[in-house]
């Protein structure tokens, strides 16, 4: 008779203790929800809390008439946020159903599921990223899912993306940006490994590199430009709220705000009447310094080694009308409120 390993013995003992404990309900009705529809129950199954990982995914696969249970990926429920946890359950990453339902000291009866196109054990060796591609000439954003081995680089992501998107010209170069709360925090070097990139909280944005940015003169600067509004807080202080799509802009030595404004208007295609209401400010760490047409923009962006360069930017102050506008195909739409298309 084969002797049990230490791990097998502990597991058997724990299962026996739980089965004998009258305070632990042996069966539980689990509410399964599609991950993309986290508010709605899809189906319910009565399962034993001692069911293994394989038992659970097999029951789910049977319910869905799916031949391969390994294509089921489960995600636990966060009892505090009432949302799916950010990270799914790894393949055989837990012993039993009871482990899937526990969140700190709370117990849930909800699990979220996905049906994958490849088995989960294979998927776990890959990195999946959602990338928002901003077209250079068309007024739209397309969301693409890129799946590559974890040791791949940002350069590999860009090459894969080029196969999926329409470029303005065949030799266009792309870059990958990290965007958070309407600010650009990082341009990823092409050599960066994708394994450490987190797209759960940050938006990954890909875009063509404009020709003028490839040939910067010795006194040219590449600055951040963000949209913002001022809102009054409870203490009656004004708070800066960024919105819309941030972007880079090349400014030349000695260039005035009036000259820069013309280039921004052309880039964003804002109607003259509306654009006349906009205000322009240099912002550093959230404090606006409003600018006049004759002000030299480059004089505000002297230092190149500022820590947190995303906090030093040219701000475009105007009302945020984006939520009120319907996305109609023939609508005259600004570049800071582009429609989104999603591709898998």
N, C-alpha and C positions, 0 to 999 in steps of 0.2 A: 504493500500500500504506500502511495507517494505521500511524503510529509509535506504539509502546507508551508509555504514561505511565511516569513514574519508578516509581510503585508497582507497576504491572504488570510492569515489567522486573525489579525486585527479587524479586517473587514468582516469576516464571519461573526466574530464576537460582537461587533457593533450592530450588525443586522439582527442578531439574536436578541440583544438587549433592547433594541427599539421595538422589535416585534412583541416583546413581553411587557413593554411599558404601556399601561392602559391609558396614560395621559397623552400619548402620541397617536393621533388619528391614523389608522393604517391606510385608509384610502382617502383620496381627495379629488374633487372635481376641478380639473384645470381648464381655465379659459384660454384658448389659443387665439392669437390675433396676428394678422398679417403685419409684418414690421412696418410697411408703408402706410398702414391704417391703424395706428396704435390706439385709437379710441373705440374701435368696434370689435366685438367678439366675432370670430369666424366659425368656430365650433368648440365644443367642450368634450373632454374625455375624462372618465373616471379611472384614475391610475393609482397604483400603490406608491407610497412614498419611498419604498425600497426598490422600485424599478430602477434598473441601471440606465446609463446614458443610451445604450443600444436599444433597450426595451422601449424607451420613450420615443426615439426617432422612428423606430419601426412602427409603433402605433400611429404616429403622425403620418408617416408615409402610407400606411394602409388606409387611413381616413381620406387621404388625398389621391388614392389610386396611383401612387408613385412607386415604380419598381425598385428604385435604388434609394434606400434610406440615407445613404451617405451624402445625398444631395440636399438634405434638410439641414439648415443651420438655425439654431435656437438662440434667443437672447433673453436674459432675465429681466424682471421688472424692478424698477426703482420705486420703492414704496413711498419715498418722500416727494419726489418730483412727479410721480404718477406717469412716468415715461419709460421707454426702454432704456436699459443701461447703455452707455456709449459703446462698450465692447461686447461682441457676441461671445457665446460660450464656445470654447475651443473643442475640436473633435476629441471626444472621450476625455474632456478636461475636468469633468466632475464624476463622482462615483454614482450618485443616485439622484432621483427626482427631488428629494428633500433638499439637496445641496443647490439645485437650480432655483428653488423657491425662496431661499433665505436671503434677506438683504439686511446686513448687520443684525439687529435683534428683532427684526420684523419678518413675518412670513407672508408671502404673497400666494395667490392662486392663479397668476397670469404668466403666460409665456408667449413670446413673439416668435414667429417662424418666417423663414425665407426658403424658397425653392431655388437652388443654385443651378447653373448650367453645367458645372463640373463638380465632382465629388469634393467635399470639404477637406479631406486630407491633402488633396492636391492644391486646393485653393490656399491653404495655410502656408505653403511655400512661396506664394505669390503676394505681391503688394498691389492693392487696388486703390487707385486714386481717382477722385472726381475733379476734373479740370474744366474751368469755364473759359472758353475761347472767345475773345473779343475780336470780331472781324475788323480788318483795317478800313474797309470802305463801306461795307453794309452795316446798317444800323441794327445789329442784333448780336446776341450772345448765345452760344451753343454749349451745352454741358455734355462732356464726354467722359466715359469710364475707361480708364487706362489700367490694364492688368499686366504686370511684368514680374519676373523673379525679384526677390527682395534685394539682391545685390546689384540691381540695375542702377543706373545713374539718371540724373535729371536730363542729360543729353539723350538717353534712351527714350525717356518720356516724350521729349520734343520730337524725336524722329518718329515715334509711334503716332503722335498727334498729327503730324504732317500728312499721314496716310488717311486721316479721317476728315480733315477740314479743307475748305477752299481758301487758298492763299491769293493775295492780290497779284503776285507774280511768282513764277516757279522758283526763283532763287531767294525768296523771302526768308529772313532769319527770325526765329521765335525766341522768346524768353519766358521764363516761368516766375511769377510773382507770388508773394505771400501777402494776402489782404485780410485785414481784421478791422471791423467797425469803420469801414470806409477810409482806411488809411493803408498805404503800402509800407510794409515793414521790411521786406527783403526781396532782392533779386537773387534767385538761386543760381550759384555757379553750376555750369554744365557737369562738373565732376562730382557734385554732391550725390551721395547714396540716397536712394528713395526710402530705404527702410526706416529712417528716422523722421521722415516727413509726416506731420500730423494734419490731416485734412478734416478732422472731426470738428474742430473749432475755428480753424483758419480757412479762408477761401483760397484755392489755388487758381490763379488767373494766368492764362497764356495769351500772348499778343505778339504781333509783328513788331520788330524793332524799326522805328522810322529811320529813313536814310540820314536825316540831319543829325541823329544821335550817334551815328557811326563815325562821324568826322568832326568831332568837337574841336574848336580852336583852343589855344592855350588860355584864353580868358572867358571862354564859354562855360556856362554852368548848367547842369541838369537838376532841376528843382522839382519838388513835390507840389502838386496843385490839388486842393480839396474843396468840395462844396461845404458850406456850413450855414447854420442859422444860430441866432442867440435866443435862448429861452430863459425866462425868469424863474429862479428856484424859490424855495420856501423862504429863504433868508433875503429875498429880493435882490440877490446877486445874479448877474447874467452868466449863464452857462453856455459854452460852445457845444453845439451838437452837429457832428459831421453826418453827411448823407450822400447818397449817389455814388458814382464811380470815380475814384481818385485816378490821377494820371500824372505822367512826367511831362515836363516842358523844358526845352532848351532856351536859356536866356543869354543874350549877347552883352558884351561889355558896353556900358553906356546906354543901354536900351531903356527907354522910359516906359512907364505904365501904359501910356496911351498906345504905344507901339505893341506892347504885349497884349493889351486888350483886344486889338484887332485880330491878332493871331488866334487868341482863345475863342473869340466869336466865330471865326471861320472854322475852327476845329469842332466846336459844339453846335454850330448852326442854330444859334439862338436868334429869334426875331429881334430887330433893332429896338422896337418899342419896349419889349420886356428887358432886353439887355441893358437899356438905359437906367433901369431901376437897381441893377446889381451894384454892390459895393465891393471894393478890393482891399485886402489887408495882408500885412505880413504877420504871421503868427509864430510865436516861439513859446512852447510849453503852455499853450492855451490862451495866451494874452494877445489880443489883436492890436496892431498898429495900423490904422487906416491910411491908405495911400492916395495921393493925388496924381493926376495925369502926367505931371512933369517930374515925378519922383523917379530916380534911377533904381530899377529893381535889383540890379547886380550888387549895389552897395549894401543891401540887406542880407545877402547870402555870401558873405566874405569867407567864412571859415568852411573848409572842406572836411574837417575832422570832428565835426560835432557829434557827440554821442547821442543816439536817438534821433537821427536825421529826419525820421518821419514826423517828429514833433515841431519841425521848423519848415513852414510851408507858405505858399501863396494861397490865401483863402478867398473863395468866391462866395460872398454873402448874398443869399436870395432865398425866397420862399421855396419850400419843398412841396411841389405839387404832384409828385410822381404817383402817390396812392390814389389820387382822384381821377387819374387819366386812364381811360380804357386803352388797351393795346389793340389798336385797329391797324390793319395792314397799310392803308394809305395815309395814315396820320402823320403830320409833321412832328416828329418826335426828337427830343434832344438826346445827345449822346450819353447824358448822365442818367437816363431812364430807359435803357434798352430792353426790348422784349427778349425772352429767354426761350430757347428750344433745347430739349433734353434728348440726348442720344445715348444708347447703351452699347 
